[in-house]
C-alpha cells in the first residue's frame, strides 16, 4: 500500500472506523483523527526513551541541544544506545521481548523495520503526517519506505532535495588516492598515469622522509584488518578509483557498465592485491598491517608515519591539523590520470536508517512534531552539528554577515577551528561538543541547501569558511591542480562516476547462501592477506590460483550469482530513480 501525502486524510478517516484493520498492522489500529497543525507549545513535561541504533552515548541528552529540545517541546531525551551497552542485539532483543523498544526508535530499514512493524512495536503515524510539513517535502521517500508496510510507520534519514545523480559528499568524495602533498611536491610532482604508477612515486616520497617526527619509520602504505568482510576491505578501496563499489562478492561500476567477481582473472580486486604486494616488495608497506587495528593506524597517521590514504576522512582528518597545514604539510588528492572515482549519489529515498514512533509512546503527537522539526532548517542545523558538519544554531555559532552570507561567529571559530568552546548560560552552558546532539543521525543531508540562507547546512561549504581555511597546502594544491576543491577538480576533469542514490536494500541471504558466503569469504580474506605478503610473483600467482579453486569448492560461484543479480537490481533501481527525479 503506497500512502502519499494527498491520500493521508482519506486513509486516516478510514482507519478511525477500523476499515483498514486487515492491512495496517497491530499497532496501527488506534482511533485517532488526522491533524493538520501541531500545537504551538506543550504544557506537560515528558521524558521519552530514544532507542538509537547509531548513538555512541547512553543517558539523558544534556547541553545546548537538550535545552533547545526542551524549550521547543517541553521534552527530554533519554538515549538508549546498544553500541554503548555492549553492542550486538542483546539490548534490542531484551526490549523487543518486553514489547516496548522505545518511544522514538532509530533503526535499520528493510527486514528489521518490517519485523518491528509486524510485531506491533511501531505506531502508525498516518494521522500526524498532514501536520509534518517539513517531512512532507520528502514525500516520495516516506512513500517508498512504507509502501510494503501498509501504514506510515517510518520516516527517512539522509534525504535531500538534490538530484540523485548529484554526489552526496561535500568538498571531497568518499574515496580517492590521497597522499602527503608536501612530500609529493618535494619529489617534483611526478606524473601518475595509473594506480601502478603511484608505487614509484610513493617510494620516492618515503625515501624523502624515512623517519617521522616521533622517530618511528615511515611507510607509504599501511593497512588494517578490522573491516574485512566479503573480502580484504582495504583491497576494495583502489577499485573505487575506477568507478567500482562492492555488492557482496561482486564489484559493480556506478553506471552499470561493468560487473566483476572479486576472484576474476585480471579483475580490479586482484589488481589491488597486486598493488599492495608490489608495495611490500618495494619496502613501502607497513609490516604491522596484518596485526594493527584502525585506532592504531589512525595514531600513525596523526604522527606522520603513513604517507598515503584511501580516504580523505582518514589521512586528512588525522593529519591535516592547523599546525601541520600552516607549516605546509598535509594530505591532498593525487592527480592520477586514469581515475574515475566512484561517488554515492544523494539518496532520493533516504539512507539505511529510519525514524519511527514506538507503539507504546505516551505522547506520539509530540514525538511526531519532534521528528518533523529534525527535517526543518533549524532542526537540521542543530541535530547535524556533532558529526555531520552542520553549523549549529544561528545565533550560537554563526550569524548572517553584512553581505547576506552565513559566517561563523567568535564561538563558532573556537568550536570548529580550535576544537571546542564553552556555551553561554542562556544556551544551556557547558561544552559545545558535549552538548551537541547525541542522536548521531541526520534527517537531511548536510550538503543540502538551507532554504532560509540559500547556502548548505554544512559550514565547510560556505564561501566565508573556505576563505578562512586557505593554507600553504591547499594553496599549492589549487595552483598545481587548477581547482579550488577536490570535487571541483574531479568534475572539471570528468573523473567522477556517480552511482545515483536509489536507496537500494538487497534481500537478506537465505540460510544456504549465508552459510556458503561465510565459509568462502573466510578463505578469501585469509588468502588475500597471504598474497599481499607473498615472497615473489610465483607465490602470489600460486596463491591466487589456489584461492580460486578453494573458493569455488566452498560455494563462491553460487553466492556470486546471487550478488551479480543484486548488482543488476541495484543498477536498475539507480536508473529508475535517475529517470524519475531527473539527471
C-alpha positions, 0 to 999 in steps of 0.5 A: 500500500503506497500512502502519499501525502494527498491520500493521508486524510482519506486513509486516516478517516478510514482507519478511525472506523477500523476499515483498514484493520486487515492491512495496517498492522497491530499497532496501527489500529488506534482511533485517532483523527488526522491533524493538520497543525501541531500545537504551538507549545506543550504544557506537560513535561515528558521524558521519552526513551530514544532507542538509537541504533547509531548513538555512541552515548547512553543517558539523558541528552544534556547541553545546548541541544537538550535545552533547545529540545526542551524549550521547543517541546517541553521534552527530554531525551533519554538515549538508549544506545546498544553500541554503548551497552555492549553492542550486538542485539542483546539490548534490542532483543531484551526490549523487543521481548518486553514489547516496548523498544522505545518511544522514538526508535532509530533503526535499520530499514528493510527486514528489521523495520518490517519485523518491528512493524509486524510485531506491533512495536511501531505506531502508525503515524498516518494521522500526524503526517498532514501536520509534518510539513517539513517531512512532507517535502520528502514525500516520495521517500516516506512513500517508498519506505512504507509502501510494503508496510501498509501504514506510515510507520517510518520516516527517512534519514539522509534525504535531500532535495538534490538530484540523485545523480548529484554526489552526496559528499561535500568538498571531497568524495568518499574515496580517492588516492590521497597522499602527503602533498608536501612530500609529493611536491618535494619529489617534483610532482611526478606524473601518475598515469595509473594506480601502478604508477603511484608505487614509484612515486610513493617510494620516492616520497618515503625515501624523502622522509624515512623517519617521522617526527616521533622517530618511528619509520615511515611507510607509504602504505599501511593497512588494517584488518578490522573491516574485512568482510566479503573480502580484504576491505582495504583491497576494495578501496583502489577499485573505487578509483575506477568507478567500482563499489562492492555488492557482496562478492561482486564489484559493480561500476556506478553506471552499470557498465561493468560487473566483476567477481572479486576472484576474476582473472585480471579483475580490479580486486586482484589488481589491488592485491597486486598493488599492495604486494608490489608495495611490500616488495618495494619496502613501502608497506607497513609490516604491522598491517596484518596485526594493527587495528584502525585506532592504531593506524589512525595514531600513525597517521596523526604522527606522520608515519603513513604517507598515503590514504584511501580516504580523505576522512582518514589521512586528512582528518588525522593529519591535516591539523592547523599546525601541520597545514600552516607549516605546509604539510598535509594530505591532498588528492593525487592527480592520477590520470586514469581515475574515475572515482566512484561517488554515492549519489544523494539518496532520493529515498533516504539512507539505511536508517529510519525514524519511527514512533514506538507503539507504546509512546505516551505522547506520539503527537509530540514525538511526531512534531519532534521528528518533523522539526529534525527535517526543518532548517533549524532542526537540521542545523542543530541535530547535524552539528556533532558529526555531520558538519552542520553549523549549529544554531544561528545565533550560537555559532554563526550569524548572517554577515553584512553581505547576506552570507552565513559566517561563523561567529567568535564561538563558532571559530573556537568550536570548529577551528580550535576544537571546542568552546564553552556555551553561554548560560542562556544556551544551556552552558557547558561544552559545545561538543558535549552538548551537541546532539547525541542522536548521531543521525541526520534527517537531511543531508548536510550538503543540502541547501538551507532554504532560509540562507540559500547556502548548505547546512554544512559550514565547510561549504560556505564561501566565508569558511573556505576563505578562512581555511586557505593554507600553504597546502591547499594553496599549492594544491589549487595552483598545481591542480587548477581547482579550488576543491577536490570535487571541483577538480574531479568534475572539471576533469570528468573523473567522477562516476556517480552511482545515483542514490536509489536507496537500494536494500538487497534481500537478506541471504537465505540460510544456504547462501549465508552459510556458503558466503561465510565459509568462502569469504573466510578463505578469501580474506585469509588468502588475500592477506597471504598474497599481499605478503607473498615472497615473489610473483610465483607465490602470489600467482600460486596463491591466487590460483589456489584461492580460486579453486578453494573458493569455488569448492566452498560455494563462491560461484553460487553466492556470486550469482546471487550478488551479480543479480543484486548488482543488476537490481541495484543498477536498475533501481539507480536508473529508475530513480535517475529517470524519475527525479531527473539527471 
